[in-house]
Amino acid sequence: MTSYLAYWLTSLSLLSAHYQQPPEQARWVLVADPFFCQLQQQVTGLGQVQFMTAPAEPLTLQFEFEQPNLHVNSARLQVIDADWQAPALRRGGTVFSASAIAAQRIEFREAPLLWLQQLHLGYWLLFEFQTDDTDVRLTLTSIEGRQAVDGFRQCVTKMAPLTWQQARDLSLEMQRGQRTLSSAQQTQLRQLVSYLQYDKAVQRILIDGHADDTGDQLADRLLSRERADDAAAYFLELGVKAAMLEVRAHGNRYPVAANQPNRRVVVRLIR
């Protein structure tokens, strides 16, 4: 069946092809990491289907094709009944169009949580791809979908709150005259401290206080110091060791840009 599928995808004379994943190959594989969760199923001869998410990133469903020169014009996805389901469990599914189509990859972003829920209940997925030469329909069957989805959900609950790119450089914008962190800014620092539990490579935390140019350099310097000190104090309150913290007050130096407010505290993680 696989060799015929490869032929279907490259033949100029074939108008359509329908492939169903054999049940013995329809197993989901979980890749679990504090910074990445992936639930994937390999479709031999065609590509790979995968649910993916990362810290602070939306859940997406992707289809990656093996054929490097396959040009997909449109793609759709639908939840369908499994052939073993009793009539009482059978249902029709809404058709969703692809959110993005790129070279060898298609992304569906509209309702991935719904699709996970349906896989958990035993339903299958039907992909429809339109290429320059043919229409391809793939029925993605599933074995032990409930256990696979449960494992994926557990991975998500244990995931770090931020990626390194999101955590390494945080700018807390302050209001005029503000000396202490707002509740929203405290929440951001709590996320950062939570991230530190997953990334043991972080050695130092730089806390840089800044202030606008008000005309009195000493007052600006003191204000920037108060802002940085308050952030440092909150880190200590959250259990961060004092030896990791380095507090610096820059006053009105190093503005973001000309004629732009410089009221901020910048937190940088150093590995």
KEMAR-866897 format. One record per residue: x, y, z of N, C-alpha, C in turn; residue in three letters. Coordinates in steps of 0.001 Angstrom, whole numbers, padded with zeros to 6 digits, always signed. Layout:
BEGIN
XYZXYZXYZala...
***
This chain:
BEGIN
+000830-001207+000000+000000+000000+000000+000866+001259+000000met+001991+001211+000742+002857+002379+000852+003469+002755-000477thr+003976+001747-001247+004602+002036-002533+003597+002649-003495ser+002348+002179-003437+001331+002758-004291+001051+004204-003904tyr+001114+004496-002594+000864+005859-002138+001899+006815-002705leu+003171+006435-002658+004221+007274-003212+003984+007507-004709ala+003516+006472-005384+003214+006621-006813+002072+007603-007033tyr+001030+007501-006198-000125+008386-006321+000284+009849-006202trp+001182+010119-005284+001536+011503-005010+002388+012116-006103leu+003027+011305-006925+003905+011839-007973+003356+011648-009380thr+002273+010902-009499+001714+010626-010822+000926+011830-011337ser+001131+012168-012595+000408+013281-013197-000961+012851-013719leu-001167+011548-013847-002387+011067-014469-003466+010731-013460ser-003094+010536-012194-004077+010144-011192-004789+011375-010652leu-006099+011329-010592-006879+012477-010157-007084+012518-008651leu-007120+011384-007976-007338+011383-006529-006776+010109-005923ser-006473+010187-004625-005957+009038-003899-006516+009070-002498ala-006854+007877-001970-007383+007778-000611-006555+006748+000141his-006017+007184+001269-005163+006316+002062-005683+006269+003484tyr-005730+005077+004052-006125+004919+005457-004974+004282+006217gln-004602+004934+007310-003518+004415+008127-003887+003032+008662gln-003065+001997+008392-003370+000661+008923-003441+000692+010446pro-004386-000008+011056-004545+000035+012512-003279-000333+013273pro-002495-001270+012747-001288-001683+013466-000217-000593+013459glu-000367+000437+012607+000592+001536+012545+000042+002829+013146gln-001181+002769+013626-001880+003990+014051-001642+004315+015518ala-000401+004292+015932-000075+004552+017329+000526+005946+017485arg+000113+006619+018542+000628+007938+018856+001871+007804+019736trp+002856+008634+019461+004105+008644+020233+004216+009999+020930val+004467+009968+022236+004570+011195+023023+006038+011578+023203leu+006355+012827+022885+007668+013400+023166+007451+014471+024234val+007924+014212+025448+007640+015083+026590+008918+015720+027109ala+008862+017032+027323+010008+017794+027805+009446+019021+028531asp+010144+019567+029540+009622+020761+030227+009405+021955+029309pro+010059+021961+028143+009940+023092+027236+009299+022709+025906phe+008719+021511+025835+008168+021069+024559+007313+019833+024773phe+006097+019836+024196+005231+018653+024240+004769+018356+022815cys+004929+017100+022413+004541+016707+021059+003901+015329+021094gln+002764+015213+020425+002086+013931+020248+002065+013662+018750leu+002751+012625+018305+002945+012443+016870+002572+011034+016419gln+002174+010964+015149+001909+009680+014507+002524+009709+013110gln+003334+008709+012814+003997+008614+011527+003091+007909+010521gln+002951+008497+009348+002196+007886+008253+003216+007465+007193val+003517+006192+007137+004586+005681+006274+004351+006061+004816thr+005370+006679+004218+005291+007050+002822+004657+008390+002560gly+004087+009032+003578+003412+010307+003378+003991+011404+004263leu+004134+011148+005558+004654+012186+006443+004319+011921+007896gly+004175+012994+008650+003964+012884+010088+002918+013889+010547gln+001986+013417+011387+000985+014264+012016+001417+014511+013454val+001319+015760+013918+001797+016039+015262+001041+017196+015915gln+000616+016959+017149+000133+018026+018014+001350+018593+018734phe+001498+019932+018754+002685+020533+019332+002326+021764+020155met+003063+021947+021253+002948+023186+022018+004239+023400+022789thr+004507+024652+023140+005669+025049+023924+005202+026089+024935ala+006008+026424+025937+005582+027407+026944+005086+028708+026318pro+003921+029131+026775+003300+030380+026325+003000+030397+024829ala+002975+029238+024202+002664+029135+022783+001354+028369+022597glu+000551+028728+021579-000711+028018+021359-000488+026599+020860pro-001437+025744+021145-001407+024380+020641-001734+024391+019153leu-000957+023650+018368-001216+023548+016934-001173+022084+016509thr-001829+021803+015395-001754+020490+014752-001054+020691+013423leu+000009+019943+013188+000797+020090+011967+000840+018776+011193gln+000958+018930+009883+001206+017783+009017+002464+018097+008224phe+003490+017272+008373+004742+017445+007646+004867+016337+006603glu+005039+016721+005353+005155+015757+004261+006596+015312+004086phe+006762+014069+003677+008089+013551+003384+008586+014013+002016glu+007672+014182+001063+008067+014531-000290+008518+015989-000342gln+009770+016269-000711+010277+017645-000674+009671+018564-001728pro+009192+018004-002833+008690+018830-003934+007168+018828-004033asn+006508+018349-003015+005047+018302-003045+004485+019697-002780leu+003691+020213-003703+003114+021548-003577+001633+021424-003231his+001263+021780-001995-000118+021684-001528-000791+023038-001693val-001929+023056-002372-002667+024295-002606-003683+024576-001506asn-004304+023536-000991-005291+023719+000074-005357+022441+000906ser-005855+022584+002133-005939+021432+003028-007115+021624+003967ala-007778+020506+004287-008909+020529+005214-008791+019371+006191arg-009476+019514+007308-009441+018498+008357-010834+018336+008934leu-011184+017079+009222-012502+016785+009770-012402+015614+010739gln-013118+015695+011859-013250+014560+012777-014314+013626+012223val-013989+012328+012132-014941+011361+011588-015107+010194+012562ile-016121+009381+012304-016394+008224+013145-015361+007126+012911asp-015005+006438+013975-014205+005228+013833-015101+004097+013340ala-014533+003158+012587-015377+002108+012007-015915+001132+013042asp-015318+001145+014243-015775+000222+015272-016867+000803+016151trp-017150+002093+016005-018079+002749+016916-019525+002339+016643gln-020272+002199+017724-021698+001878+017612-022437+003082+017035ala-023561+002848+016375-024316+003967+015786-024634+005079+016774pro-024852+004733+018027-025198+005754+019018-024051+006731+019264ala-022805+006293+018993-021638+007149+019226-021228+007930+017995leu-021802+007594+016862-021348+008213+015625-021896+009635+015497arg-021087+010470+014830-021437+011874+014737-020757+012462+013511arg-021292+013569+013021-020649+014283+011930-019680+015310+012491gly-018672+015655+011721-017670+016595+012186-017617+017848+011331gly-017293+018981+011961-017112+020231+011245-015812+020181+010447thr-015832+020738+009253-014644+020773+008409-013872+022053+008689val-012552+021924+008938-011689+023066+009213-010651+023188+008102phe-010414+024415+007652-009380+024666+006655-008050+024946+007340ser-006962+024690+006633-005633+024917+007180-005423+026398+007476ala-004722+026683+008586-004414+028062+008950-003198+028580+008212ser-002275+027686+007882-001058+028082+007171-000550+026909+006346ala-000071+027208+005137+000505+026201+004252+001871+026691+003814ile+002901+025914+004124+004269+026252+003735+004893+025034+003073ala+006154+025162+002704+006845+024054+002058+006895+022844+002978ala+006241+021773+002560+006242+020490+003270+005530+020531+004614gln+004849+021619+004966+004194+021673+006276+002857+022401+006170arg+001873+021830+006856+000550+022440+006955+000205+022576+008427ile-000374+023707+008818-000739+023938+010213-002235+024195+010335glu-002823+023568+011356-004214+023806+011731-004204+024373+013151phe-004736+025573+013314-004679+026254+014612-006052+026569+015199arg-007095+026298+014445-008408+026802+014837-009010+026067+016029glu-008898+024740+016081-009579+023998+017146-008810+022750+017566ala-007510+022843+017842-006746+021637+018193-007186+020988+019504pro-007675+021768+020460-008159+021178+021709-009370+020293+021446leu-010236+020727+020543-011401+019926+020162-010963+018602+019556leu-009949+018632+018692-009490+017403+018043-008879+016447+019062trp-008151+016983+020036-007609+016123+021094-008733+015460+021891leu-009764+016226+022189-010906+015670+022919-011564+014549+022128gln-011689+014729+020814-012323+013708+019985-011447+012462+019865gln-010142+012640+019762-009241+011485+019769-009353+010729+021085leu-009504+011471+022167-009651+010864+023496-010895+009982+023550his-011925+010359+022787-013174+009603+022745-013150+008478+021706leu-012068+008391+020914-011944+007296+019959-012213+007646+018520gly-012511+008907+018218-012795+009280+016839-011497+009359+016028tyr-011642+009423+014707-010507+009488+013796-010452+010867+013142trp-009361+011120+012414-009190+012378+011701-009101+012102+010189leu-009774+012939+009427-009731+012840+007968-009073+014098+007406leu-007914+013932+006766-007216+015028+006106-007508+014977+004612phe-007696+016141+004018-007893+016257+002574-006919+017302+002046glu-006040+016900+001131-005027+017787+000577-005237+017901-000933phe-005143+019106-001429-005219+019327-002868-003854+019807-003347gln-003223+019040-004229-001933+019405-004792-002110+019832-006245thr-001004+020167-006898-001085+020560-008305-001575+019419-009180asp-001318+018178-008746-001576+017033-009615-002701+016113-009145asp-003011+016155-007851-003960+015171-007357-004614+015648-006073thr-005699+015001-005703-006354+015204-004411-006070+013981-003545asp-005600+014229-002327-005248+013145-001422-006152+013203-000204val-006722+012058+000147-007517+011936+001368-006837+010912+002263arg-006588+011318+003508-005936+010441+004477-006828+010273+005693leu-007202+009035+005972-007931+008731+007193-006919+008298+008243thr-006801+009104+009276-005840+008824+010343-006560+008067+011455leu-006327+006763+011502-006933+005946+012548-006149+006130+013841thr-006613+005499+014908-005964+005726+016201-006119+004497+017082ser-005030+004136+017750-005043+003064+018737-004607+003647+020079ile-005333+003298+021116-005025+003782+022462-004944+005311+022500glu-005878+005949+021802-005899+007412+021767-006122+008037+023122gly-006924+007389+023967-007197+007941+025295-005912+008053+026111arg-005111+006985+026139-003861+007005+026903-002890+008034+026326gln-002833+008143+025000-001924+009089+024368-002293+010526+024711ala-003570+010856+024634-004015+012218+024943-003811+012522+026426val-004066+011558+027299-003833+011761+028733-002358+012082+029002asp-001458+011360+028340-000034+011622+028501+000352+013004+028004gly-000235+013428+026901+000046+014759+026363-000440+015833+027325phe-001618+015647+027883-002151+016624+028834-001269+016733+030070arg-000761+015610+030557+000139+015639+031711+001419+016396+031385gln+001924+016213+030174+003117+016946+029751+002864+018449+029789cys+001701+018874+029309+001378+020300+029269+001280+020883+030678val+000684+020134+031609+000542+020652+032972+001888+020795+033673thr+002889+020028+033262+004212+020079+033875+005176+021000+033124lys+004701+021651+032108+005567+022465+031259+006015+023742+031964met+007209+024189+031634+007719+025456+032151+006820+026598+031667ala+006722+027674+032448+005821+028771+032060+006353+029620+030915pro+007681+029563+030660+008301+030409+029643+009380+029620+028907leu+009712+030062+027721+010882+029560+027027+012088+030410+027431thr+013296+029948+027084+014487+030737+027368+014424+032091+026661trp+013957+032103+025422+013867+033353+024674+012928+034337+025358gln+011857+033833+025977+010912+034706+026664+011421+035137+028032gln+012221+034285+028676+012615+034548+030060+013891+035363+030189ala+014775+035285+029218+016131+035819+029425+016191+037334+029486arg+015186+038022+028955+015225+039483+028923+013809+040019+029129asp+013536+040527+030337+012204+040995+030691+012263+042476+031031leu+011425+043276+030377+011367+044710+030645+010041+045046+031308ser+010124+045607+032516+008936+046001+033274+008759+047514+033147leu+007764+047920+032392+007538+049346+032166+006830+049962+033375glu+007321+051121+033822+006801+051778+035028+006036+053050+034649met+005106+053418+035510+004398+054678+035352+005238+055816+035941gln+004905+057048+035603+005644+058191+036126+005579+058207+037658arg+006713+058247+038310+006788+058281+039763+006630+056929+040432gly+006387+055864+039680+006190+054535+040269+007508+053990+040809gln+007467+053537+042066+008674+053040+042712+008619+051541+043011arg+007443+050998+043079+007290+049583+043422+006546+048856+042308thr+006690+047541+042302+006066+046730+041261+004553+046705+041408leu+003869+046686+040280+002425+046485+040288+002133+044997+040478ser+000884+044663+040728+000514+043255+040907+000766+042463+039620ser+000528+043081+038478+000786+042401+037201+002273+042148+037017ala+003117+043092+037420+004561+042910+037297+005073+041863+038288gln+004465+041795+039451+004819+040733+040392+004489+039360+039805gln+003375+039282+039098+003013+038020+038438+004075+037627+037412thr+004595+038605+036669+005640+038313+035693+006902+037780+036374gln+007248+038341+037527+008433+037857+038237+008189+036468+038823leu+006973+036197+039248+006673+034845+039745+006836+033825+038625arg+006418+034170+037411+006626+033277+036269+008113+033048+036021gln+008886+034117+036171+010322+034020+035957+010974+033103+036991leu+010565+033230+038243+011102+032369+039299+010684+030925+039071val+009462+030729+038607+009018+029377+038273+009867+028793+037152ser+010229+029624+036177+011090+029176+035080+012437+028699+035614tyr+012973+029372+036623+014282+029022+037162+014316+027595+037714leu+013163+027067+038111+013112+025705+038619+013403+024691+037516gln+013176+025084+036255+013398+024180+035120+014767+024389+034482tyr+015338+025575+034630+016600+025902+033966+017679+026130+035018asp+018417+025082+035336+019463+025162+036360+020746+025794+035830lys+020776+026120+034544+021974+026730+033970+022073+028221+034277ala+020990+028839+034734+021020+030268+035052+021876+030501+036294val+022874+031370+036163+023811+031640+037252+023578+032979+037934gln+023139+033977+037173+022955+035315+037731+021688+035951+037181arg+021169+036915+037950+020026+037709+037520+020423+039175+037642ile+020493+039862+036517+020812+041289+036503+019524+042094+036586leu+019460+043037+037494+018281+043886+037671+018718+045328+037459ile+018291+045921+036370+018712+047272+035998+017540+048236+036124asp+017688+049242+036995+016666+050269+037150+016950+051479+036283gly+015897+052034+035688+016028+053208+034814+014985+054252+035203his+015252+055496+034808+014321+056596+035092+014380+057603+033955ala+013343+058426+033860+013320+059505+032881+014308+060603+033277asp+014616+061448+032320+015459+062619+032574+014563+063754+033064asp+014549+063948+034392+013689+064993+034979+014446+066285+035231thr+015738+066289+034967+016534+067481+035211+017399+067389+036450gly+017089+066487+037352+017874+066290+038576+018460+064886+038515asp+019736+064782+038180+020360+063483+037972+020377+062634+039236gln+020578+063283+040404+020602+062536+041657+019233+061927+041939leu+018171+062701+041728+016817+062197+041947+016505+061056+040979ala+016937+061198+039729+016722+060133+038751+017436+058851+039184asp+018662+059012+039657+019446+057845+040071+018791+057144+041265arg+018312+057920+042219+017671+057333+043397+016376+056621+043022leu+015617+057232+042125+014365+056606+041693+014639+055288+040977leu+015621+055277+040090+015942+054037+039386+016422+052963+040367ser+017121+053395+041417+017594+052434+042424+016423+051855+043213arg+015487+052682+043576+014314+052194+044315+013548+051165+043496glu+013412+051422+042226+012688+050486+041359+013417+049147+041287arg+014725+049192+041085+015497+047960+041002+015510+047222+042336ala+015636+047965+043435+015658+047347+044761+014333+046646+045073asp+013226+047244+044639+011929+046612+044910+011811+045292+044159asp+012290+045255+042908+012283+043999+042148+013173+042963+042824ala+014357+043386+043288+015268+042461+043966+014643+041927+045248ala+013985+042799+045982+013341+042375+047228+012257+041337+046956ala+011537+041495+045853+010489+040528+045535+011095+039187+045124tyr+012222+039218+044407+012923+037977+044088+013322+037243+045368phe+013846+037978+046337+014239+037366+047609+013028+036789+048327leu+011925+037505+048280+010691+037026+048905+010213+035722+048274glu+010501+035557+046984+010092+034348+046262+011088+033201+046419leu+012154+033445+047165+013088+032365+047458+014354+032341+046632gly+014588+033351+045802+015812+033411+045015+016969+033816+045936val+018091+033160+045789+019246+033448+046644+019836+034820+046303lys+020227+035542+047355+020777+036883+047158+022033+036863+046308ala+022798+035777+046379+024048+035692+045626+023807+035691+044119ala+022596+035350+043687+022295+035331+042255+021955+036725+041728met+021634+037662+042605+021103+038959+042187+022206+040005+042071leu+022157+040767+041019+023041+041913+040838+022182+043118+040469glu+022144+044113+041369+021269+045272+041206+022090+046464+040737val+021592+047128+039699+022283+048297+039164+021274+049413+038908arg+021684+050653+039218+020816+051822+039020+021465+052737+037994ala+020766+052999+036900+021344+053766+035797+020790+055179+035691his+019827+055532+036532+019244+056860+036413+018637+057061+035045gly+018983+058222+034426+018409+058515+033109+019321+058097+031960asn+020342+057331+032246+021228+056852+031186+020576+055694+030423arg+021084+055426+029258+020652+054319+028401+019138+054353+028103tyr+018645+055462+027588+017212+055497+027233+016892+054502+026125pro+015647+054073+026077+015218+053130+025035+015388+053757+023655val+014931+055004+023524+015047+055742+022265+014801+057210+022568ala+015190+058059+021649+014983+059492+021844+013493+059794+021973ala+013170+060649+022939+011784+061084+023176+010858+059950+023592asn+011434+058864+024119+010630+057746+024600+010802+057615+026114gln+009737+057219+026855+009856+057047+028302+010941+056032+028655pro+011671+056330+029722+012743+055434+030169+012436+054880+031555asn+011161+054827+031897+010732+054361+033218+010577+052842+033178arg+011582+052134+033653+011532+050674+033522+012533+049996+034442arg+012274+048712+034632+013221+047818+035273+013444+046663+034315val+014692+046413+033962+015035+045347+033023+015668+044208+033815val+015140+043000+033636+015646+041808+034308+016257+040898+033261val+017531+040558+033437+018226+039694+032486+018764+038467+033197arg+018556+037302+032585+019081+036061+033122+020407+035742+032423leu+021396+035362+033194+022714+035040+032670+023029+033588+032953ile+023355+032839+031909+023727+031430+032067+025235+031301+032244arg
***
